[in-house]
Amino acid sequence: MTDLASQARELQLRFLLISFTDLFGIQRAKLVPASAIAAMARDGAGFAGFAAWLDLSPADGDVMAIPDPASLTPLPWQPEVGWVAAELVLAGTPMAQCPRRLLRTQLERAASLGYELRSGVEAEFFLLGADGGGIADPADHQEKPCYDQLALMRRYGLIGPLLEAMEQLGWGPYQADHEDANGQFEVNWTFAHALTTADRHAFFKVMVKTLAEQQGLKASFMAKPFAERTGNGCHTHLSLWGTPGNASAGTSGAQTNLFHDPAGELGLSVLAYQFLAGLLEHAPALCALTNPTVNSYRRLAAPPTTSGATWSPAGISYSGNNRTHMLRIPDDQRLELRLPDGSAHPYLLQAGILAAGLDGIERQLQPGPRRDNDNYAAPLAPDICPRLPADLGEALDAFDGDSRLRAALGEEFCQAYGRPRRRQWLRDRGDISDAERLACLDC
């Protein structure tokens, strides 16, 4: 194992942020002087778990966050500080509800079958005024603002340094653009091993928000901050890699993309379609992880936006290079899951997808026929394209009832995740909005 203290000296770090991502996707951290990091690397940094979104009580002892040296990332905007992802231990036992540990467990399960998940995410975000009340650029008002060059370059002061930081970190950024909603942007970087992608996704959110704050702006990954505008998606690109014909032997040696098969339909292998079928099978329950907030369901199956389309799925279906379905096959190398939104948890997103896809492979599920209709203009009937959950409550009910997915993720995690999310749903569905009050006062 790489010595974290030695890395800190080599990188001339003065401090390290020992960080974990709680069940609701909030990053929690302690700032540790480099002189104290050797003990922290061994024993972990202590946290009162009840103070974060973990399924614990004030009576529980300290949660210890054990840093993973492989994840150490110097902050490009503050190079004397390093960020390091940690996993949680309670009373000497690794915590089943730790999201990063859950993903590693799923990846180890995949490796035992001879597979490695490689993934990439498209993390869309809005740039808002400091108070979050509206978009930051009053000149960004086109009806179809996607790829608007002028609006993109008006934010060069933020997007340029963001791309530079990602290049400095070795992520392989390859493009940035103005997205489909006014005030919305996206930066893309190269796909990687799923744990690396999840760590980068978690760090990316912090990096974007920090650089935005330095310019007096607020960056938001909220699923649907504005009713009339396209929401923030987190489209996820997926492929399994391994040694052809030797899956059970593990993933040592030269690896190839096991989803690619020139003789297969659209150039994809039987394995890819089984993985895809698993995602279709578990989509309702997956929503509890990929679309985890009350607001998430304002993005799914939403009415058309000012740009003309929501770019989000309304039902459970797959297609070729067609963005109106939940799963898209953009080429002969990968699948794209268009279900997740910007509030998706970086680690639980990958863990849930992998668990569902592996179930499809292990049971040799078949996805049925591909649908190539415009599912916005001419939607498929519900018996062909089942609808997605209408709200967080329905998603949590599906999550509760999906015994196979729960078995794969572990019942201890599922209960720990489901309890606070259920409390959130019961609390937020009871809120009375100003619009509701105005509409009903004279009923």
N, C-alpha and C positions, 0 to 999 in steps of 0.2 A: 504493500500500500504506500502511496506517495505521502511523504511527511508534510503536513499542512504548515507547520512552523518553518520548515526549510523553504517551502514555496513562498511563504510570506516574506522571508528575508530576501530571496532571489528577486522577487517582484518589487522589493522596497516598499512594502505595505506598512502603513502605520496602524491601521485598524482593519478589522474584519466584521462584516455583518453576518452573523450566524442566523440563517433565515429558514423558516418552515412555512408552508402554505396550509392554512387550516381547511376545514371541511367546506367552508363557504368561499374558498379561493382568495382569502385575505392573507397577504404576506405579513408574518410576524417576525421580529428580529431583535437581537441584542447586538450592540456595538461593542466589540471586544478589542482592547489594545493588543497589538502583535506580541507584546511581551508575555501575555497571558494565554496565547492561543494553544500552546502545547497541552496544557491541562484541559482546556475546553475540547480539544480534538480527542482526548482520551475519555473524558467523563461526560462531555456535553454541556450545553448551556441550559440552565434551569428556567422553566416557565411555570406559572400557575395556569394549568390547562383550562380551567373554567373561565378564565378571563378572555380566552379566544373562542372561536367557534369549534369547540370539540365537545364530544358527548361525555362530559365529566361534571363533577360537583366540587364545591369549595372544600369538601372533606378529602378529596383525592390529593395525593402527594405531588411533588414536583414532576413535571414532564421534562425529560432531558432530551435536548435536541442535539443529535450526534452529527457533526458536519461530514459531508462527503468531499474529500480533497479533489476528486476528479471534476467537481463542478465549480471550482474556484474561478471567479470572474472579476478582474479589476473593473471598477466603475470608470468608463471612459471619460466621464465628465468630472470625476474626482479620483484620479488614479492612485492616490495614497490609500484608498479604501477598497477592500475586496469583498465581494458577495459570495457566499457559499451556501448551497442548499443542504438542509439537514433532515434527518429522519428521527422519529420520536420513540422514546423508550419510557415506560412507566414501571417503577419498582423493579427495574432490571429486565423487563420483558418488552420486546418490540411491540408497538401498538398496532393492532389490526386496522384501526381507523386512520392511521397516517397515510395520506393520499400518495405520497411519493413511494412509500414502501409497498402500497397496494399495486402500483404500476410495476415496480420491480418484480413483485411476485408473479404477476401476469406474464411479464417478459421471460421470467425463468421457466414458467409453465410452457410458453411457446418454444423456448430453446430446447426443452426436453423432448419436444415433438419434432425438432429440427428446423424451427422457423425463427426468424428475426423480423420484427416489425420495424419498418422504416416509414417515416411519416413527415408531412409538412403541414403547416397551418397558414391560413390567410386571416390574420387578425385585424379586422377592420375597427376603426375608431373615429369618433367625432372630435374636432377641435372647437371648444366652446369658450365663451367669455369666462372670466375668473369666477363668476357666481354660478356658472353652469346653466343659466337661464336661456341661452340662445347661442347660435353659432357665432364664432369670433369674427368672421369676415363678412361685413355687410354687403360687399360687392359680389358675394358668391350667391347668386339668385337665379341662375339659369334653370329652366324647366327640366332640361336634361344635362346635368352638370358633370356626368361621368367623363373622366379623362380631360377635363377642362384644363388646358395648359396654363392659362393666366392665373386661375385660382390655385393651381399647384405651385406655381413659381412665386405667388405672393406668400406662400408658406415655406419658401426655400430656406429661410433662416432656421427652421426647425427640421424639415425633412432632410436637408443636406447633411447637417451634423449627425442626424440619426443614421443615415446610410454610412457615413464615415465611421461612426462608432461600431456598427455591425461589421464593417470590413476589418476594422482593427481587432475585433474579437474573433475573426475567422469564420463567421457564419455564412459567408457567401451570399450577401444581398445582391439581387439582380434587377430589381425594379421597384419603383414607387409610383403611385398614381392617386389622382383624385377619384373617389368612388362615386356611386350612383346617387347619393344624397348630398345636398348642399352641406358643406362643412365636414364631409366624410373623406377619410384617407385610408390607404393601405400600403404596407411595405412588405415585400416578399423576400424570403431568404431560402437557401437550399435545404432540401429535405435531409433527414439524418435518422440515426437510431432513435426510436421513440422516446427513450429517457432523455437523450440529448435535446430532442425537440421540445419536450415538456419543460426541461430546465430553461431553455431559451425562451419559450413562450412566457413562462413566469417572469423571467428577467425583463423581457421585452415590454411587458405591461408597466413595470416599474420605470424602465428607461424612458418610455414615451411620456408617462405622466410627469416624471421629474423634469425632462427637457421642456415640456409644455409649461410647467409651473415657473420655470426660469424666465419664460417670456410673458408671464402674466396671463397665461391661458390655462384651460382645464381640458385634459384629454379624457374621454369616456368611452369605455367598451360596452356600455349598457346596450341591451338587445334592441330596444325601441324607445329612444328618448323623445322622438317626435312622431305623433300619430300619422302625419301626412307624408313622412319621408321614409325612405328605405332604411331598414334596421341594420345593426351591426351583425354580420355573420362571422363565423369562424370555420369556413369550409376546410375540411381535413382530407388530405391526400394520403393514400395508403398503398403499401405493397409489402409482401412477405418475401424475405430473402433466405436462401439456404443452398444446400448442395443437391442438385437434381438427382432423384432416384435413391437418395440416402437420407431421407428425412429423420428416421429413427436414430441415426448415429450422431445427431447433434449438428451444430453449425460450424464446425471447424473446417479449415481449408477454404479454397476459393468459393465465394458465394455468388449466386446469380439471382436475378429477379424471378421468383417462382410464379408470379402472376402473368408473366409474358409467355405466350405460346403462339407462334405464327400460324399454326393450324387451327387455333381456337376461334370461336365467334368473336369478332372485333379484335382478334389478336390476343385474347386472354385465355388463361388456362382453366381447366376444370376446378383447380384449387381456388382460383380467384372468384369463380362463380359460387363456390360453396361458402367462401368467406362473405361474399355479398349477400347470399341467402341468409346467413346468420344475422347480418345487420337488419335485413328486412324483418326477420322473425322477431327480433327483440326490440324493434324501433320504439314501441310505446313505452316500454320500461326504460330504455336508454335515454328517453327524453328527460327523465329525472336527473340525469348527469349532464347531458349535452345542452339542455335548456332548463337551467336549475332555478330560475327566479319566477316570481309572479309576472313580472314584466315580459319574460321570454315569450309568453303566449299571445302577446300583442303583435309579435313578428310573424309567427306561424299562421298560415291561412288568413293573412290580413287582406283587407281590400287594397286595390291598386293605389300606389303612391303618386305623388305629383310627377314623377319621372315615367310612370306608366306601368311599372312592375315592381313586385316586392323582392324578387330574386330569392325567395324562401319557399320551401315546400309546403304544400297543403295536405299531402297524403303520403302513403307508403308505397313507393314505386321506384323503378329504375329505368334508365334509358342510356342511349349512346351519348354523343356530344350534344346534350340538350339540357339546358339549365333550369327547366321547369319541373324537374323530378327530384325526389329526395336523394337518389344516388345517380351520379353521372359517370360515364366511362369516357374520359376525355381523349384517351389514346390507348395504345396497346401495352402500357406499362403500369397502370395504376387505376385505382378507384377514387372517386371524390364523393365524400359524404357532405351534403349541403345542409344537413339538419342542425348542427351546432350553431350557437350564437356567441356573441362576444363575451357574455358572462360565463361561458363554460370554464370549468376548472381545468387548468393546464394538465394536471396529472390524472384526474378522474376521467377526463375526456378520453385520453389514450387508453387507460385501463379498461373502461367500459367497452370501447370499440373492440379492443383485442379479445376480451372475454366473449363478446357476442360473435365475432368472426370465427374464433376457434371452435365455438359450439357448432357453427355451421359446417366447419371442416370435419369435426369428429363425428357428426351425425350424417355427413354427406348430404346436406340439404340442397335442394334445387330452387333457384329463385323464380322459376316460371318464365313466361315470355317477356322480352324487353318491350317497353312501350315508347313509341317515338312521336306521340301526339304532343301538341302544345298544351300542356296541362293547366295553363292559365286560361287560354281562350276557349279550349274544348276539354274541360276536366273529365277524367275517367269516372265511371260509376263507382259508388262506394264498395260494391262487391268485387271490383277489379283493383281499385286503389283505396284500401281502407284509410280512414282518416286518422290523423295524429291526435294525441290528447288535446282537449280544448283549453285546459288550464293546468296549473301545477298540481292541483288536487287529483285530477285524472292521471297525470303522469306518475304521481306517488302511488296511486292505487295499482297502476300497471306494474310498477317497480315491486310493490309488495307481493303481487301475484305471479311474478315471473320466477318460478322455482329454479329453473336451470341457470339463469343469470345470477341469481342470488347464491347458488351453490358455487359457481365459478368465482364470484367476488368474495365470498365468505359471509356467513350470516352475521358475524360480529361486526364487520364493517357496515353491512347493509342496515342493521338496526341503529348503529351509531350515526350514520348519515341520515337515515329516514326520520328519526325523532326530531332533530332541530328543524329540518326542512318542513315537516308536517306542522310544527308550531308556527313557523313563518307563514305557511299557507293559511292557517286558521286565523292568525292575527291580521294578515294583510287583506284577506277577503272580507273582513269585518269593517275595514276602513270605509268611510263615506266621503266621496269626492265632492268638491265644490260644484262640479257639473251635475252630479246626481242630486245634490241638495236643491240646486236651482230648478231642475226639471220637475222635482216632485213636491216642492213645498206647497203648491196649490192643488195637488191631486185630491 
